[in-house]
Amino acid sequence: MSGRAAAQAAGRGVMKYGSAFLAIGFALLLWQGIVTLTGLPKFILPGPRLVAESWWTNRALIAEHTLITAMEVLIGLVIGTALGIASAIYLASSRVARLVIQPILVFTQALPVFALAPILTLWLGFGLGSKIAMAVLIIYFPVTSSFCDGLMRTPRGLLDLAQTMQAGHWRTLRLIRIPAALPSLASGIRLAAVYAPIGAVIGEWVGASRGLGYLMLLANGRAKTDLMFAALLTLGVFAVLLHLAVHLATRRLSGSSPDRA
């Protein structure tokens, strides 16, 4: 039975990756078709071959800037996730905090990210700090919101059991509410992994001397559209790989609630 299950899982994996490759191939054909049929100049929309050649020619430059952006994103993801977890636990543990702090968090999400980027650059400078702060701001809310929602939706039966066993507040939180909310935390972290590169790149657009966002602005200013597309596609591939890595890392959290143990 285990061999059959493994074969089925392998078959699903092959179909999944096969569909992904078909989608990529279709997108490339569509891209090339638009370029060919419209006859757009290369500085407006370069074709896939030209972008690939630019990526290969500038691979060392792109790798250098990718490393900077990846560093900003990963550090921001770790800090934002840690702060989000701590904030969610505090909000779930304090009714006063939910009444006072939660509306403030919602209000901050109504502010455009572009409006905050120049302020952070002014306060933290043009280095990594302002870009990491931007990533943290974008990551923080989905992690906090998802995990807090999970903590507040603990199954009533588990809470009644904890009360019957005379478990205290913190013991109930540690042994029941947090484990039950781990799938929600995993969803929040996966969502944050998608948003994290956006924050770093926006910070680089506002003011930076390194990173993929800076490279895109530099290429655009010099009318090197092929290089700009190469940097953009590199950012997209990095975001997809980051999401996949986070998904694999949090998959165990999604199935670790107490009622499944």
Secondary structure as UniProt FT lines:
FT   HELIX           2..38
FT   TURN            42..44
FT   HELIX           48..57
FT   HELIX           59..93
FT   HELIX           95..110
FT   HELIX           113..124
FT   HELIX           128..152
FT   HELIX           156..164
FT   TURN            165..166
FT   HELIX           169..172
FT   HELIX           173..177
FT   HELIX           178..206
FT   HELIX           212..221
FT   TURN            222..223
FT   HELIX           225..254
FT   HELIX           258..260
//
